[in-house]
Amino acid sequence: MNGNLLIYLGIGLIVAGIAYRYGLLDWFGNLPGDITYKGEHTFVFIPITSMLLVSILFSIVMWLLNR
């Protein structure tokens, strides 16, 4: 495994942690297309749109790193 990849992943995790800490990710999981069902004894959450956005961003980052 390439050492630079581990460094980039670490920096990415730090940035994501800081963004989460200061409330910059409050929109995540509340996008149109994210399915939430609350029953009397059940709670179902399916973040379809949020996961599509994460997948697109991850694909772009990986494409840039492999250039």
C-alpha positions, 0 to 999 in steps of 0.5 A, a space after each residue: 500500500 502506498 504511504 501517500 494514500 494513508 496520509 491522504 486518508 488520514 487528512 481526509 478523516 481529520 477534515 471530516 471530523 472537524 466538519 462534523 464537530 462544528 456542525 458543517 455536516 448537519 445536512 447529511 442524511 436529511 437530503 431529498 431522497 433519503 428515506 426515513 420511516 418511524 413506526 411505533 416500535 421501529 425506525 428505518 433510515 435509508 440514506 439513498 441520496 446521501 450515499 450517492 453523493 458520497 460515492 460520487 465525491 469518493 470517485 472524483 477523489 480517487 480519479 484525481 489521485 490516480 492521475 
